Amino acid sequence: MRFTFVSLSLLTIFPLSALCQSVQEDWTAPTLPDRTSSAQVGTSYTISWNLNLKSWFPTYCAACDVSKVDLWVTGFSSYEYTYKIASGVNVVATSSYRWNVDIDTPALLASPDWVFRFVPSGAAANNKQQISSAGFNITAPAEASRFASATSTRASTTSSAREPSSTSNSAEELAPSAATTSQPTTTPTTNPPPPAPPAPQSKAWIAGVTIAPILGIALGASLLWLLLQRRRKQRAEQHHQGSMGYGQENHATGISGNVSAVDKNTALVAQAAISPPVSELPHDSQPRYLQAGYQAELPAPLR
Protein backbone atom coordinates (compact mmCIF):
# COMPACT_ATOMS: atom_id res chain seq x y z
CA MET A 1 0.00 0.00 0.00
CA ARG A 2 2.83 2.38 0.91
CA PHE A 3 4.68 1.52 -2.29
CA THR A 4 1.61 2.21 -4.36
CA PHE A 5 1.11 5.66 -2.76
CA VAL A 6 4.74 6.64 -3.30
CA SER A 7 4.62 5.45 -6.88
CA LEU A 8 1.48 7.44 -7.59
CA SER A 9 3.00 10.54 -5.99
CA LEU A 10 6.15 10.29 -8.08
CA LEU A 11 4.17 9.69 -11.23
CA THR A 12 2.13 12.83 -10.48
CA ILE A 13 5.03 15.15 -9.54
CA PHE A 14 7.52 14.26 -12.29
CA PRO A 15 5.12 14.77 -15.23
CA LEU A 16 4.09 18.17 -13.82
CA SER A 17 7.70 19.27 -13.38
CA ALA A 18 8.54 18.01 -16.84
CA LEU A 19 5.52 19.87 -18.22
CA CYS A 20 6.57 23.14 -16.54
CA GLN A 21 10.13 22.88 -17.78
CA SER A 22 9.21 21.84 -21.30
CA VAL A 23 7.79 25.28 -22.11
CA GLN A 24 11.15 26.94 -21.40
CA GLU A 25 12.95 24.14 -23.24
CA ASP A 26 11.24 25.20 -26.47
CA TRP A 27 12.99 28.56 -26.17
CA THR A 28 16.41 28.28 -27.82
CA ALA A 29 17.60 31.69 -26.61
CA PRO A 30 17.65 32.17 -23.73
CA THR A 31 18.14 28.57 -22.72
CA LEU A 32 17.85 26.57 -19.55
CA PRO A 33 18.92 26.52 -16.81
CA ASP A 34 17.93 29.97 -15.60
CA ARG A 35 20.54 32.77 -15.46
CA THR A 36 23.00 30.99 -17.76
CA SER A 37 22.31 33.23 -20.78
CA SER A 38 23.19 36.93 -20.78
CA ALA A 39 22.67 40.07 -22.85
CA GLN A 40 24.46 43.42 -22.72
CA VAL A 41 22.94 46.88 -22.83
CA GLY A 42 23.80 48.68 -26.05
CA THR A 43 24.14 45.49 -28.12
CA SER A 44 21.68 43.32 -30.06
CA TYR A 45 20.37 40.01 -28.75
CA THR A 46 18.56 37.39 -30.87
CA ILE A 47 15.52 35.87 -29.15
CA SER A 48 14.68 32.48 -30.68
CA TRP A 49 12.29 29.56 -30.19
CA ASN A 50 11.42 26.35 -32.00
CA LEU A 51 8.20 25.47 -33.79
CA ASN A 52 7.01 23.31 -30.89
CA LEU A 53 6.47 26.43 -28.77
CA LYS A 54 3.12 27.08 -30.45
CA SER A 55 1.75 23.84 -28.97
CA TRP A 56 1.83 25.37 -25.46
CA PHE A 57 -0.38 28.36 -26.26
CA PRO A 58 -3.73 26.50 -25.90
CA THR A 59 -2.69 25.40 -22.39
CA TYR A 60 -1.00 28.52 -20.99
CA CYS A 61 -2.28 31.32 -23.25
CA ALA A 62 -5.68 30.34 -24.64
CA ALA A 63 -6.52 33.99 -25.39
CA CYS A 64 -3.41 34.36 -27.54
CA ASP A 65 -3.50 34.39 -31.33
CA VAL A 66 -0.24 32.65 -32.31
CA SER A 67 -0.10 34.76 -35.45
CA LYS A 68 -0.28 38.02 -33.50
CA VAL A 69 1.13 38.20 -29.94
CA ASP A 70 3.07 40.85 -28.00
CA LEU A 71 6.60 40.25 -26.70
CA TRP A 72 7.64 41.76 -23.35
CA VAL A 73 10.74 41.64 -21.17
CA THR A 74 10.18 41.91 -17.39
CA GLY A 75 12.01 41.37 -14.15
CA PHE A 76 12.63 37.75 -13.22
CA SER A 77 10.81 37.86 -9.88
CA SER A 78 8.52 40.92 -10.20
CA TYR A 79 6.73 43.18 -12.64
CA GLU A 80 8.19 46.41 -11.26
CA TYR A 81 10.11 47.04 -14.49
CA THR A 82 8.51 45.99 -17.80
CA TYR A 83 9.45 46.86 -21.40
CA LYS A 84 7.45 46.04 -24.51
CA ILE A 85 9.80 44.73 -27.20
CA ALA A 86 7.50 43.94 -30.15
CA SER A 87 3.83 43.83 -31.14
CA GLY A 88 2.02 41.40 -33.45
CA VAL A 89 4.72 38.70 -33.53
CA ASN A 90 3.78 35.60 -35.58
CA VAL A 91 5.12 32.66 -33.58
CA VAL A 92 4.32 30.16 -36.34
CA ALA A 93 5.76 32.04 -39.31
CA THR A 94 8.91 33.26 -37.49
CA SER A 95 11.22 31.61 -34.98
CA SER A 96 13.38 34.56 -33.83
CA TYR A 97 13.39 38.28 -33.11
CA ARG A 98 16.42 40.60 -32.97
CA TRP A 99 16.27 42.93 -29.99
CA ASN A 100 18.44 45.98 -29.34
CA VAL A 101 19.02 45.74 -25.60
CA ASP A 102 17.91 49.01 -24.00
CA ILE A 103 17.26 48.90 -20.26
CA ASP A 104 17.38 51.91 -17.94
CA THR A 105 20.19 51.97 -15.40
CA PRO A 106 17.86 52.11 -12.32
CA ALA A 107 15.96 49.07 -13.60
CA LEU A 108 19.21 47.24 -14.34
CA LEU A 109 20.51 47.92 -10.84
CA ALA A 110 17.24 46.81 -9.25
CA SER A 111 16.84 43.59 -11.26
CA PRO A 112 19.81 42.04 -13.10
CA ASP A 113 17.74 38.92 -14.00
CA TRP A 114 15.02 39.15 -16.66
CA VAL A 115 12.41 37.04 -18.54
CA PHE A 116 10.80 37.21 -22.03
CA ARG A 117 7.02 36.79 -22.12
CA PHE A 118 4.50 36.28 -24.97
CA VAL A 119 1.08 37.71 -24.01
CA PRO A 120 -2.15 38.36 -25.95
CA SER A 121 -2.04 41.34 -28.30
CA GLY A 122 -2.76 44.57 -26.40
CA ALA A 123 -2.52 42.91 -22.95
CA ALA A 124 -0.25 44.02 -20.13
CA ALA A 125 2.98 42.25 -19.29
CA ASN A 126 1.58 40.86 -16.04
CA ASN A 127 -1.28 39.06 -17.78
CA LYS A 128 -1.88 35.61 -16.29
CA GLN A 129 -2.08 34.02 -19.73
CA GLN A 130 1.47 34.03 -21.05
CA ILE A 131 4.33 31.95 -22.43
CA SER A 132 7.55 32.78 -20.55
CA SER A 133 11.18 32.01 -21.33
CA ALA A 134 14.02 30.93 -19.08
CA GLY A 135 15.63 33.57 -16.89
CA PHE A 136 18.72 35.40 -18.19
CA ASN A 137 21.07 38.20 -17.13
CA ILE A 138 21.43 41.72 -18.55
CA THR A 139 24.79 43.39 -17.94
CA ALA A 140 25.83 47.04 -18.01
CA PRO A 141 27.00 48.65 -21.26
CA ALA A 142 30.59 48.18 -22.36
CA GLU A 143 31.38 51.89 -21.90
CA ALA A 144 30.39 51.74 -18.26
CA SER A 145 32.45 48.60 -17.73
CA ARG A 146 35.51 50.16 -19.36
CA PHE A 147 35.03 53.33 -17.30
CA ALA A 148 34.80 51.31 -14.09
CA SER A 149 37.92 49.31 -14.96
CA ALA A 150 39.82 52.49 -15.93
CA THR A 151 38.79 54.13 -12.66
CA SER A 152 39.98 51.16 -10.63
CA THR A 153 43.25 51.10 -12.60
CA ARG A 154 43.88 54.80 -11.94
CA ALA A 155 43.10 54.35 -8.27
CA SER A 156 45.56 51.46 -7.95
CA THR A 157 48.22 53.41 -9.89
CA THR A 158 47.77 56.45 -7.64
CA SER A 159 48.04 54.38 -4.47
CA SER A 160 51.18 52.61 -5.74
CA ALA A 161 52.73 55.94 -6.74
CA ARG A 162 52.15 57.36 -3.29
CA GLU A 163 53.97 54.54 -1.47
CA PRO A 164 57.56 55.45 -2.63
CA SER A 165 56.99 59.06 -1.62
CA SER A 166 56.09 57.96 1.88
CA THR A 167 59.22 55.79 1.96
CA SER A 168 61.43 58.67 0.83
CA ASN A 169 59.85 60.97 3.39
CA SER A 170 60.58 58.48 6.14
CA ALA A 171 64.19 58.23 4.93
CA GLU A 172 64.52 62.01 4.99
CA GLU A 173 63.13 62.10 8.49
CA LEU A 174 65.62 59.47 9.67
CA ALA A 175 68.65 61.28 8.17
CA PRO A 176 68.52 64.36 10.44
CA SER A 177 68.01 62.17 13.47
CA ALA A 178 71.18 60.23 12.63
CA ALA A 179 73.12 63.47 12.21
CA THR A 180 72.02 64.76 15.57
CA THR A 181 72.96 61.45 17.18
CA SER A 182 76.51 61.56 15.81
CA GLN A 183 77.01 65.21 16.87
CA PRO A 184 75.01 65.79 20.03
CA THR A 185 77.01 68.91 21.07
CA THR A 186 76.15 71.01 18.03
CA THR A 187 72.55 72.05 18.07
CA PRO A 188 71.68 74.34 15.19
CA THR A 189 69.67 77.38 16.08
CA THR A 190 67.23 78.80 13.68
CA ASN A 191 66.00 82.35 13.85
CA PRO A 192 62.26 82.72 14.00
CA PRO A 193 60.73 83.91 10.74
CA PRO A 194 59.96 87.63 10.56
CA PRO A 195 56.38 88.51 11.28
CA ALA A 196 54.21 88.81 8.26
CA PRO A 197 53.32 92.37 7.26
CA PRO A 198 49.83 93.41 8.14
CA ALA A 199 47.23 93.00 5.49
CA PRO A 200 46.17 96.09 3.50
CA GLN A 201 42.80 95.97 5.14
CA SER A 202 44.36 96.27 8.64
CA LYS A 203 46.47 99.26 7.46
CA ALA A 204 43.42 101.00 6.12
CA TRP A 205 41.60 100.34 9.37
CA ILE A 206 44.47 101.80 11.46
CA ALA A 207 44.67 104.87 9.19
CA GLY A 208 40.93 105.40 9.50
CA VAL A 209 41.09 105.14 13.30
CA THR A 210 43.98 107.69 13.41
CA ILE A 211 42.58 110.24 10.96
CA ALA A 212 38.99 110.25 12.25
CA PRO A 213 39.76 112.03 15.60
CA ILE A 214 41.97 114.59 13.81
CA LEU A 215 39.21 115.41 11.37
CA GLY A 216 36.74 115.72 14.25
CA ILE A 217 39.02 118.16 16.10
CA ALA A 218 39.57 120.24 12.96
CA LEU A 219 35.85 120.36 12.28
CA GLY A 220 35.11 121.45 15.85
CA ALA A 221 37.78 124.19 15.68
CA SER A 222 36.33 125.48 12.41
CA LEU A 223 32.84 125.65 13.89
CA LEU A 224 34.15 127.45 16.99
CA TRP A 225 36.01 130.01 14.84
CA LEU A 226 32.88 130.67 12.75
CA LEU A 227 30.82 131.20 15.91
CA LEU A 228 33.40 133.68 17.29
CA GLN A 229 33.48 135.62 14.02
CA ARG A 230 29.70 135.79 13.95
CA ARG A 231 29.56 137.03 17.54
CA ARG A 232 32.17 139.74 16.81
CA LYS A 233 30.18 140.87 13.79
CA GLN A 234 26.99 141.09 15.85
CA ARG A 235 28.75 143.16 18.53
CA ALA A 236 30.14 145.55 15.90
CA GLU A 237 26.68 146.02 14.36
CA GLN A 238 25.14 146.72 17.79
CA HIS A 239 27.85 149.30 18.56
CA HIS A 240 27.33 151.02 15.19
CA GLN A 241 23.57 151.19 15.71
CA GLY A 242 24.08 152.73 19.16
CA SER A 243 26.29 155.51 17.79
CA MET A 244 23.74 156.27 15.06
CA GLY A 245 20.95 156.67 17.63
CA TYR A 246 23.04 159.12 19.70
CA GLY A 247 23.59 161.36 16.67
CA GLN A 248 19.90 161.50 15.86
CA GLU A 249 18.96 162.52 19.39
CA ASN A 250 21.47 165.43 19.60
CA HIS A 251 21.09 166.87 16.09
CA ALA A 252 17.79 168.18 14.88
CA THR A 253 18.77 167.73 11.31
CA GLY A 254 19.26 163.96 11.84
CA ILE A 255 22.83 164.21 10.58
CA SER A 256 25.45 162.27 12.53
CA GLY A 257 28.22 164.19 14.15
CA ASN A 258 30.80 161.98 12.53
CA VAL A 259 29.71 162.97 9.00
CA SER A 260 32.12 165.18 7.06
CA ALA A 261 31.37 168.71 5.89
CA VAL A 262 30.66 167.68 2.35
CA ASP A 263 28.15 165.10 3.57
CA LYS A 264 26.50 167.75 5.77
CA ASN A 265 26.05 170.13 2.85
CA THR A 266 24.58 167.36 0.81
CA ALA A 267 22.13 166.58 3.60
CA LEU A 268 21.13 170.25 3.91
CA VAL A 269 20.49 170.52 0.20
CA ALA A 270 18.33 167.43 0.42
CA GLN A 271 16.32 168.95 3.28
CA ALA A 272 15.88 172.18 1.34
CA ALA A 273 14.57 170.25 -1.60
CA ILE A 274 11.74 168.90 0.48
CA SER A 275 10.64 172.36 1.94
CA PRO A 276 7.02 173.52 1.41
CA PRO A 277 6.19 174.79 -2.09
CA VAL A 278 6.12 178.58 -2.88
CA SER A 279 2.84 180.19 -4.07
CA GLU A 280 1.86 183.73 -5.25
CA LEU A 281 0.31 186.22 -2.79
CA PRO A 282 -3.17 187.61 -3.33
CA HIS A 283 -3.47 190.83 -5.38
CA ASP A 284 -4.47 192.95 -2.39
CA SER A 285 -1.51 191.83 -0.24
CA GLN A 286 1.21 194.23 0.67
CA PRO A 287 4.66 193.37 -0.50
CA ARG A 288 7.20 192.18 2.01
CA TYR A 289 10.91 192.67 1.80
CA LEU A 290 13.14 189.95 3.06
CA GLN A 291 15.88 191.17 5.29
CA ALA A 292 18.61 189.43 7.06
CA GLY A 293 18.41 188.85 10.76
CA TYR A 294 15.49 188.38 13.05
CA GLN A 295 13.41 191.08 11.22
CA ALA A 296 13.42 189.24 7.96
CA GLU A 297 9.66 188.80 7.87
CA LEU A 298 8.57 192.39 8.90
CA PRO A 299 6.26 194.15 6.40
CA ALA A 300 7.65 196.95 4.30
CA PRO A 301 6.54 200.56 5.05
CA LEU A 302 3.56 201.89 3.11
CA ARG A 303 4.12 204.54 0.50
Secondary structure, DSSP 8 states (H G I E B T S, - for coil): -HHHHHHHHHHHHHHHHHHHHHHHHTEEES-SSTT-EEEETTSEEEEEE-GGGGGGHHHH-TT-BTTBEEEEEEESS-SSSEEEEEEEE-TTT-SEEEEE----HHHHHH--EEEEEEEETT--TT-SS-EE---EEEE--HHHHHHHHHHHHHHHHHHHHHHHHHHHHHHHHHHHHHHHHH-SS--------------HHHHHHHHHHHHHHHHHHHHHHHHHHHHHHHHHHHHHHHHHHHHHHHHHHH-TT---TTS-HHHHHHHHHHHHHTS-------TT---B---SSTTTT-B----
